[in-house]
Each structure stands twice: as C-alpha cells, then as structure tokens.
Amino acid sequence: ALEKAVQDGLIRVNPAIGCKLPPKKAREMQVLTREELQRFLIQAKFEGYYEVFLLDLATGLRRGEICGLMWQDFDEKAGTLKILRSVNVPRAGELEIGETKTSRGRRTIRLPPSTVQRLKERKKHAVSQWIFPEPLAPEKPVRPSAAYYWMKRILREAGLPEIRFHDLRHTFATHALTSGVDAKTLSGILGHTNASFT
C-alpha cells in the first residue's frame, strides 16, 4: 500500500523501506482422524462432491493437480492415474493449465480398487475431457478455488475442524505412514523430490 502511495504521488518516500519483517510462522499441519474422515466423506457424498475428495484422500494430490485431471490420464484396466498437469489461477484471474509443481510431480499412481470403481462409474456419465469439469463450462477444468470452497462447506456442515486444503494431503500422508507405507514409496505418490522431505 505504501509503495502504491509513492507511485500515486501521495507520499514522497516509502517509510517502510528497510524495515525487517518478523519471521513468518508456519501454520501447524492438521490431520483428520479416521472418524473425522468418515464424517467428511459422508458429508461430501451428501453435497455431491464425493469423488473429488475420495480421490484426493486416496492419493494426496495437490489441489491444482486434482483439478487438472483428464479422462485420458485414467487407466481403468491398470487401475492407475497419471499426474501430468496442474491448474492454477494467477492474479489476473484467468485459468492457467501447466506443468506440475516439480519434475517429480509428473507421476503415475496406483489407485485403490474402490476408487477405481468410483471413477469408472463417473466416467460413464462424463460430459467433458476433464474428470472434474467446471459445472457451468464443462470444456474447462474446475477452478481450484471451487474445490477449496466445497471443502470448507463440507467441513462446516459435518461439524469438523477448519483445515486447509493442503491438510487433506497431510491427512493422506499421515494415514499412509501409519498403515505401513514406507517413506520412499509415499514420496513417489506425493511427487516429492526426495523421501527426507516426505
């Protein structure tokens, strides 16, 4: 705001130049318990967004990655899903479809049989090349902000704690580790550059 005031000629010098900002505190990650997950998915089904969140909780995909999925990425015979692109909305507000966050982000994930079955059912009624199309413009993928809005609504309606979309990724990773998935395998599923980060 002060920089804009200088540009607009309202003040001569930005008085904040040289100020040192306090270190940014990272928000503690939150993980839904198994009981909370069940409530979340029941509410997601009621709201009509079950497949989006079932897939996200079965894979730990980033929000942009889940929005960027196309039917050509889904191999129902092999039970796999290729993660090849991500949807972002930069400040200009236009939808941008591009590369995944990292080079390791391009990956193939083996899906649980129940998730494969749900996607096969969804594919029968597909009206778009996108697995999750924009409801009013099916030629486009759903906007990441819409997925965030749906999640917030589901959490509120289910009486669950308020979490970030990325915490669904943390929930997947935590439950995968406690179920015996090793860090190297999980790192590949999540598209991390190395297992130590995972």
Summary of the structure (lengths in Angstrom):
residues: 198
radius of gyration: 19.7
end to end distance: 37.6
largest distance: 66.2
contacts: 525
relative contact order: 0.17
helix: 45%
strand: 13%
